[in-house]
Amino acid sequence: NRPFTAKSFTLSAVITPDANANGSLSPARIFDKLTAGQNNGFLFDTHPGNALRFIVGNLEISAPNVLKAGEKAHVVAVFDGENGTATIYKNGEMVAGFESPK
């Protein structure tokens, strides 16, 4: 498999996480275009349940403890390959970000 290459893209969704039987949030995929164990795509999910995680190729950023059961949220992941940045937003507020060293 070839590594993932992209100049830039934005992923946007409105989600309402549900609690499982023991009251915690289970991980869920929001967008998945990634082969397991490979760096050939991207993934935006709620791993490990109450967090938002964004993987692009070899880059991974996470916003822990930002989701609550039953609470609707507008979540956005932005990747800018030209500037080497990745950002996660929840309800318009940045909750995680990465900028590659220049």
ZATOR-372242 format. One line per 2 residues: number of its first residue (from 0); for each residue y, z, x of N, C-alpha, C. Coordinates in steps of 0.2 Angstrom, whole numbers, plus 5000, padded with zeros to 4 digits. Each point is the difference from the previous one (the first is absolute). Layout:
REM residues N
NUM	Y/Z/X/Y/Z/X/Y/Z/X ~ ...;
//
This chain:
REM residues 102
0	4994/5000/5004/5006/5000/4996/5006/5000/5004 ~ 5005/4996/4998/5007/5000/5004/5004/5006/4998;
2	5004/5002/5004/5005/5006/4998/5005/4997/4995 ~ 5003/5005/4996/5004/4998/4995/5007/4998/5003;
4	5003/4995/4998/5007/4998/5003/5004/4998/4994 ~ 5006/5003/4999/5005/4998/4995/5007/5002/5002;
6	5005/4996/4998/5006/5002/5001/5003/5006/4996 ~ 4999/4999/4994/5002/5006/4996/4998/4999/4993;
8	4999/5006/4996/4998/5000/4993/5002/5007/4997 ~ 5000/5000/4993/5001/5006/4997/4995/5001/4994;
10	4997/5005/4999/4995/5002/4995/5004/5005/4995 ~ 4999/4999/4994/5003/5005/4995/4996/5001/4994;
12	4999/5006/4998/4996/5002/4994/5003/5006/4997 ~ 4998/5001/4993/5002/5006/4997/4993/5003/4999;
14	4999/5006/5002/4993/5003/4999/5001/5007/4997 ~ 4995/5003/4997/4999/5006/4997/4994/5003/5002;
16	4999/5004/5005/4994/5003/5003/4997/5005/4995 ~ 4993/4999/4999/4997/5005/4996/4996/5005/5004;
18	5000/5006/4997/4996/5005/5004/4992/4999/4998 ~ 4996/5002/5005/4993/4999/4999/4997/5007/4997;
20	4994/5001/4999/4997/5006/4996/5002/5006/5003 ~ 5001/5001/5007/5002/5006/5003/5007/5001/5001;
22	5004/4995/4997/5008/5001/4999/5003/4997/5006 ~ 4997/4997/5005/5003/4997/5005/5001/4992/4999;
24	5004/4997/5004/5000/4993/5000/4995/4996/5004 ~ 4997/4995/4997/4995/4996/5004/5004/4994/5004;
26	4998/4998/5006/5003/4994/5003/4999/4994/4995 ~ 5005/4996/5000/5000/4994/4996/5003/4994/5004;
28	4998/4994/4999/5003/4994/5004/5005/4997/4995 ~ 5006/4999/5003/5005/4997/4996/5000/4993/5001;
30	5000/4998/5007/4999/4993/5002/4996/5000/5006 ~ 4995/4995/5000/4995/5000/5005/4998/4993/5002;
32	5002/4998/5006/4999/4993/5003/4998/5002/5007 ~ 4994/5004/5001/4998/5002/5006/4993/5000/5000;
34	4997/4998/5006/4992/5000/5001/4999/5007/5003 ~ 4996/5004/4997/4998/5007/5003/4999/4999/5007;
36	5003/5005/5004/4999/5000/5007/5003/4995/5004 ~ 5004/4995/4997/5003/4995/5004/5008/5001/4999;
38	5004/4996/5004/5007/5000/5000/5003/4994/4998 ~ 4997/4997/4995/5001/4993/4997/5004/5000/4994;
40	5003/5005/4998/5004/5000/4993/5004/5006/4999 ~ 5001/5002/4994/5004/5006/4998/4997/5004/4995;
42	5002/5006/4999/4997/5004/4995/5006/5005/4998 ~ 5001/5001/4994/5005/5005/4997/4996/5004/4995;
44	4999/5007/5002/4996/5004/4996/5002/5007/4999 ~ 4996/5004/4997/5002/5007/4999/4996/5005/5003;
46	4998/4998/5006/4995/5004/5005/5004/5006/5003 ~ 4998/5006/5000/4994/5003/4997/5000/5002/4993;
48	5005/4997/4996/5000/5002/4993/5007/5001/4997 ~ 5003/5005/5004/5007/5002/4998/5005/4997/5005;
50	4998/4995/5004/5004/4997/5005/5001/4992/4999 ~ 5005/4997/5003/5000/4993/5000/4999/4998/5007;
52	4995/4995/5001/4999/4997/5007/5000/4993/5000 ~ 5003/4997/5005/5001/4993/5001/4998/4998/5007;
54	4995/4995/5000/4997/4997/5006/5001/4993/5000 ~ 5003/4998/5006/5001/4993/5001/4997/4998/5007;
56	4995/4996/5001/4997/4999/5006/4998/5007/5003 ~ 5003/5001/5006/4998/5006/5004/5005/5006/4998;
58	5005/4998/4996/5005/5005/4999/4998/5004/4993 ~ 5001/5007/5001/4999/5004/4994/5005/5005/4999;
60	5003/5001/4994/5005/5005/4999/4998/5004/4993 ~ 5002/5006/5000/4998/5004/4994/5005/5005/4998;
62	5001/5001/4993/5004/5005/4997/4996/5005/4997 ~ 4998/5006/5003/4996/5005/4997/5004/5004/4994;
64	4995/5002/4996/5003/5004/4994/5006/4998/4996 ~ 5000/4994/4999/5005/4997/4996/4998/4998/4993;
66	4994/5000/4998/4998/4998/4993/4997/5007/4996 ~ 5002/4999/4994/4997/5006/4995/4996/4997/4994;
68	4995/5003/4998/4996/4998/4994/5005/4999/4994 ~ 4999/4994/4997/5004/4999/4994/5007/4998/5000;
70	5002/5000/5007/5007/4998/5001/5001/4993/5002 ~ 5004/4996/4996/5001/4993/5001/5004/4999/5006;
72	4998/4995/5004/5004/4999/5006/5001/4992/5002 ~ 5006/4998/5002/5001/4993/5002/4999/5001/5008;
74	4995/4996/5002/4998/5001/5007/5001/4993/5003 ~ 5003/5000/5007/5001/4993/5003/4998/5001/5007;
76	4997/4995/5003/4999/5000/5007/5003/4993/5003 ~ 5003/5001/5005/5004/4994/5003/4998/5000/5008;
78	4998/4993/5002/4998/4999/5006/5005/4994/5003 ~ 5003/5002/5006/5005/4995/5003/4997/4998/5007;
80	4996/4995/5000/4997/4999/5007/5005/4997/5005 ~ 5005/4997/4998/5005/4998/5005/5004/5006/5004;
82	5001/5005/4996/5003/5006/5003/4995/5006/5001 ~ 4994/4999/4999/4995/5005/5001/5001/5006/4996;
84	5001/5000/4994/5001/5006/4995/4996/5000/4994 ~ 4998/5006/4998/4996/5001/4994/5003/5006/4997;
86	5000/4999/4993/5004/5006/4996/4996/5000/4994 ~ 4999/5007/4997/4998/5001/4994/5005/5004/4996;
88	5001/4998/4993/5005/5003/4996/4997/5002/4994 ~ 5002/5006/4997/4998/5002/4994/5006/5001/4995;
90	5000/4997/4995/5006/5000/4995/5007/4999/5004 ~ 5000/4995/5004/5006/4998/5004/5002/5004/5006;
92	4996/5005/5001/5001/5005/5006/4995/4999/5005 ~ 5002/4998/5007/4996/4999/5005/4996/5007/5001;
94	4993/4999/5001/4996/5006/5001/4996/5000/5006 ~ 5000/4994/5003/4997/4999/5007/5002/4993/5003;
96	5000/5000/5007/5003/4994/5003/4998/5000/5007 ~ 4999/4994/5003/4999/4999/5007/5004/4994/5003;
98	5002/5001/5006/5004/4995/5003/4997/5000/5007 ~ 4998/4994/5002/4997/4999/5007/5005/5000/5005;
100	4998/5003/5006/5005/5001/5005/5003/4993/5003 ~ 5006/4999/5001/5003/4994/5003/5000/5000/5007;
//
